Amino acid sequence: MISISQVTKAYRGAPRAALDNVSLEIDKGEFVFLVGTSGSGKSSLMRMILREDMPTSGSIHVLGENLVGIPSRRVPHFRRKLGVVFQDFRLLPNKTAAQNVAFSLEVIGKSAGFIAEAVPDVLRLVGLEEKANSLPSELSGGEQQRIALARAIVNKPAILLADEPTGNLDPATSEGIMALLERINLSGTTIVMATHDVGIVNRGRRRVVELSQGKIVRDERSSGYGLDR
């Protein structure tokens, strides 16, 4: 599903490569935590999978697409198969919760009938159907992240990329977000989550891929944040 082979990413003027000969295979239905300190390469790797950036060398295949060779015009079509959740929610401030979710379907050309059915369904899944008409400013941080999650999964993506999705949330709210992610994963969606949250990773006991200075230094299943934890 995700195949990264000998990928290096070097930025001009940087003292070292952001990614240094990284190889990684992620199968359908896996839940993988990407961990490591700031600057370890987690965000660079996520950008490569989303095709927001290109490697200096190496190959990347996601959902059967060669992301090095794919024409630029096909990138938006490829991204429709992915869901993405960010630390800062990135909701449209002047649209209601329902409109934020609907907008992600409108931009890819889904019919009004499909949208009218899909949006309430996904809001129900994240437990916020009663907040459908609320603006982001009227929602708590946890509620905003659940709306962002609803927006990411409403088109039933094969892969969900979550970049520090609990980074701005308190521990109890973070646990609720993780419970939702686990439900989504059980439905068959592959999840790749970059995080600094030691507690969440240790409780999750999932596959953990640790990066340090652009290299993968650990890849363990049913693991925690660190070998000493």
Secondary structure, DSSP 8 states (H G I E B T S, - for coil): -EEEEEEEE--TT-SS-SEEEEEEEE-TT-EEEEE-STTSSHHHHHHHHHTSS--SEEEEEETTEETTTS-GGGHHHHHTTEEEEETT----TTS-HHHHHHHHHHTTT--HHHHHHHHHHHHHHTT-GGGTT--GGGS-HHHHHHHHHHHHHTT--SEEEEESTTTTS-HHHHHHHHHHHHHHHHTT-EEEEE---HHHHHHH-EEEEEEETTEEEEEEEEE-SSTT-
